Amino acid sequence: MLVVFALIALALFLFATEWFPIDVTAIIVMVLLMVLEPWTQVSAQEGISGFSSPATITVLAMLILSTGINRTGIVQLLGRKMASFAGTDQRKQLAATIGVTGPISGFVNNTPVVAILVPVIADLAHKGKTSPSKLLMPLSFASMFGGMLTLIGTSTNILASDIVARLGAENPASGLHAYGMFEFTKLGIVVFAVGALYLMTVGVWLIPKRVPAEEDLVEEYALQEYLADVVVPAESSLIGQTVEEALGDAELDIDVLQLIRYGEQFSEPLARKEIHENDTLRVRTNRETLERLMDAEGVQFVGGPRTEDDLHPGEEEPVLVEVVIPSGSFLVGETLASSTFRQRYDANVLAFRSRGKVVRDRFEDIRIRVGDTVLVQAPPDSLTRLVQNEDFIVAHEFEDVNYRSDKIPFAVAIVAGVVALPALNILPIVVSALAGVVAMILSGVLKPNELYKSVEWNVIFLLAGVIPLGIALQQTGAAALLGNAVASTATFLPAIGVLWVLYLATGLLTSVISNNASVVLMIPVAASAAQSIGANAFAFVLAVTFAASTAFMTPVGYQTNLFVYGPGGYTFSDFIRVGAPLQLLLSIVTVLGIAFFWGVRV
């Protein structure tokens, strides 16, 4: 037990500090469990059992099905209808955001739903003169509410169901069984309704206006002091050199974004472009470096970024957009320099936002994490490539993206079948989901070469890595020990009070580590605690499942929070201010709902 507790402590530390990506941390723990088999009691076969777990395979299939839905453009279509309904009324915008996001997230994995809707909601806010920060946090929170409407709303539910089924098989007297498709929908509806009411009233008041209602990214990122146009006079030593030779020194921390010559505009690639007399260079640098350049090379400062009124006839100004880095992106763990992002996409990075902090200079060597946001300037054709690449979430909707809208009826019918077959006990969910993948390929909703790109492999490796940790908890008696510790609160609390303590503990744990890791650690503890006090084990594991999927208090507790963190301009404390009261409110509502629908005592 001591060895297992030490490994849990290591996992919690690595999850919280993000020294490694969470999937790498999970694999490290899995390997250590197998290497230390004499103490952890996890054999090699049990160690790798996560890869063959029905939960892992089901999640994999559901991710592919979600991609199929996305390819048809149906979510974007609903988003646009939502925008036309909401108009410029902030209350309508908020109601539409919650009302569309929640139900969709019940049937399509909530993580890709948020990824798709971030640009839709951001554009809706700007067009309606509303601060995007007023809508993007509710978008993430509503997706979590929606994820609790059905078994397939989130990968956490699927994993929890698998763990509960295994515990029930080991101890038939416990009454534990795999969750049905709509087993907890009635409680999910209550949670959704209360959460939506909170966001529409208290939440909208607590959420700050972090981003200007008008779409001016230069002002939002405070880049006025970092962007400048300079003219190269006849006496400058830069004349005759290429841009790379003249200004390519990494120590200068200066990026040449454009070269303008007699009204003609040159963007990427600029490195080998020779500098001529009277060329105008648009540069990103700090004031100190600019002054050094003016003194040393004789260039003349002529102003900051131009507006549309300053453009020459026929000249097209490169577009500024925010780009969010999702999990699975090739940029995660890389730096802007090592990833050669600029060269790949002919795009310039003007600023970098990570965990609420904006960096405007010397950001080339910062290691990129999931949820980081980069402010990119690029010509329209490069932006189209970024939009179509699943390594990025571009926080602006573009009209020229091609969707397979003619396949919408097939996609909807397939997802309906995937949901109906397990609900009617005709097929297990894992078989139904895999059959849905085959149906999407045969019907043309997805192409065969899109299968592997559809899977968020970091999620799959995370699940496979943490499942053996739950096995170790159970087999070494560590879960029983922790369960007895929780059960000891029954000496001064009723059973429903113990249930509430368990909910709060899971919610706090999920705020700092992965929600999937939380259910692996806490469901065995919940089952043991219920057994110790003679309570309804199903009620206890259900409380853990709901608590793990409603992580509102930190931006790192749930992946959808990370997706809106940058575009919303939020600080870490914003999530605490808005999320903590919501977490407390839903802890009471969920526990009382469980007691009402299922009962706490056996």
Phi, psi and omega in degrees: 000321179298319179296316180296318178297323178295320178292323177296317178299319177298315180298315179299319179297313182291322177297316185288321184274343180059035174300321176237157171303151188297329179290326177293318176302317180298318179293322177301313180296319180300315181295318180296323178299320181285321180296323182264034185308319181303332182259324183274343182061030177248110180285170178300320180296318178290327181297323181262007183295339179298331180288334180255005181296139175305327180296314181297315181293321179296315178299317178303313180295320181293326176296320178293317178298322178296321178296320177301315177300317181297322183296335181281341181080013183293325179293318177298322179299315178296322179298320180291322176296323177298317181295319180292327177290318188284322181060227183255007180276114185299322180295319177293320178301315181293316179298319180293319179301311181290317184293330178274315186295315184301301181300320178299319183292345176286339185237343174238134182316128190292337180295308177293333177300314180294319179302321180288320188275346178306307179294326180297313182290321179299317179292321177302317181295312183295319180293328181267011179059036178247143176294127180304331181295338178287342185245332188286321176295315174301327176301312180294314182296320180296326178294327176290318176303312182296326179299339181265010179279329181220171178298324188265008182294332181209152180298333180297318179299316181296316178295316180300318179300319180294317179295317180297320178297319180294318179295323178293324179292324180287330181223082184303332182291345183289338182079008181279144179207163178299146179291142171280166183304317182242026186300320182247020182299321181298321176288323178299322179295318178298313180299317180299315182296315180293316180298319179296318179298319178299312182296326182284342184242278182295316185299314182296333177282324182280331183288124182281162173272086183278334183242135179301146179295325176281140184279089176229092186290333177297315178291317182302318180270005180051052184264003184305325182275358186245353178244133182210151171254131178232145179255139180268109181282173186299328185272002183289141178285352180286338184297132180094344177269155172282163179302319181294318179296320186282318190229018184273003180291122184298332182292339181287333186049060179223132178245130173270115185271324180209156172234124183244124184229111179052043177086345178272135188251130178242129174248214181295147354275134183253347190307320184261009179283128181279139182273130180247166176300139178071008172296144172256126179251126172267122187235152170249116179196171177272168186298321182298314180295322179298317179296322177297319180295319180295320180290317187279323188249356175075012180290154184247128179286127181241003175138182180267198181301143181277155173264176180299330181290340183271353185286148174286156178304129179083355181277133182253118181285131176304150186269142174259127176218156172269139178236121180266141180265109179277170174295145181091349179292145179294344181282339182298126182089348178265174169248166178299327180288312184288335182275351183050041182302315184298317182289323182294321190243011180049041185232142178257135176266122183263333180202166187221130179238121181227123178051042175087353182256129179266129177245126185249349176215156180052050179255003183298330186254013176281132181284131187274137178239163177302134179092350177294151182236134176243139176268118189245137171247126183204155174292158185306322182293326177291324179294325177299320178295322179293318181298321184278355181263125183284001174283353185223152168245106179275119188279047177201133185273135179246140186283333190270027176270131183272126177243157178268065186296335179290347181264003182304313180301321179295314182298315180296317180296320181294314179296321177299319178294319179300323180283317188289320186298312176292323181299327180267008180060032177273319179222150171294156183300323182295320179289316180300316181294317179294322177296324177296322177298313179300317181297323179293325177291312183295328182273353179085006176297320176237150174266148182306323182286356178267352184301308186290326179288342182283340187269129172277093189295335177295326177293318181296315180291328175297312179299312182297328182281326184271338180303316178298336178294322176295322177297316179296319178302318184287314189283336179269352183087003181295322179296319179295321180296313179293323178298319178295325179295318177294319182297335181296338177292347179291347178291335179231002178232146172289171183302322180293331175292320177297319178299318180294319177300318180295319178299311182298318180298318179294318179299318178294319180296317181294337180292340183242344178231179180298142178296327178292322177295326180297315182291327178297319182282321192266334181296315176299324178294317180297317180297318179293320179297317179298319180296322183294327184253008178068034181261175179284107184298324181298320178298321183290317181289330178292323177298319178296317181300314180292318182296323182290335183261006179232072183259093186259345195276342179223152178289341183266355184286336182213140188299324181295330176297322179295326181295328182261351184303308182288304181301333178276350180066024186286157168258166180302320184292337178299321181291325177292315183297318182272322188279326183297311177299323179294318179299316180295316180300312182289335176297319180289314181298316183293315181296316178294322178296318178297317180297323181287314186279324187240341183080147182266324179270151179293000000 
